[in-house]
C-alpha cells in the first residue's frame, strides 16, 4: 500500500496548494537517503536582473536555507551542498573574499534554524587551507551542532572530487608507511578515508541552471546516483522545485547495474550488446 508522508510532515511556512499536490505523491519509504546539490546559476540570476554577481550569491543562501529545512523535515539522512570548489579560487579576489564572508554570515545566521531542526553540520574539503576566520567558524558550527541527531548537513568547501580521492589515497599510504607488508587498497578501504566516511552515498544529485556536467563533485560517491538537472537557476530553486526533484527520483527504477526478473532476456531471444 502506498504510504504518503503528508500526514506527518509539517513545513514552515505551510505548503502552498501546488506544493501539497507534490507532497501527496511522495512515499516515505522511497525518499533518497542522501541528496547532493550543485548550486549553480547565482551569477546568471544576478546578470538577468542587472545586479552584481554578489547579489546572486546572497540570494542563493535563502534557497540553501529552504532546501536544508525541507530536507530535514522530510527526514532525509544527509544533504550535501556544493558551496565552493578548489577551482573557484581562480575567480577575482573580490568575489572569493565576498564568498568567504558570506559563508561566515550564513553559519551565524542559520544556527537557530539548524538547532531547531536538529541538524548536525559537517564540512567536506581541504578546510585547513581556508582563511583562519572561516576555519574558526567551521569549528564552532561543528561543535555547536555535534549533539544533534537529525539530518547531517554537509557543506562542500574548498572541495574537489579528484582532490578528495588523492587525499584518501595519501591517508591510506600514511597509515601503511613502515608496515612490513602493505594491504591492497579496496573500495571499502578507500571509502573509509573519503570526506564522507560514515554517510550513505548520494541517491540523488541535483544540478540547477541546466548545465550537463558534474563539475568535479563527489566523483567517487555518485557512481550510482540518480541525476536530476533543471534549467531553474539556484536562487529560483524554491521548495516546489525540490519536491519535483524528489517526485521524479521516486519514478526512477534503480538497478545498480543489474536487471529485475521481469526484464531478463528470454532464453532463446536475440541480444544486442554494445550498440
PyMOL commands that set and color helices and strands:
alter all, ss='L'
color gray80, all
select helices_A, chain A and resi 6-8+17-25+28-30+42-48+53-73+86-90+93-116+127-129+132-145+161-176+187-192+234-236+239-251+261-263
alter helices_A, ss='H'
color red, helices_A
select strands_A, chain A and resi 34-38+78-85+120-124+152-159+204-207+226-229
alter strands_A, ss='S'
color yellow, strands_A
deselect
rebuild
show_as cartoon
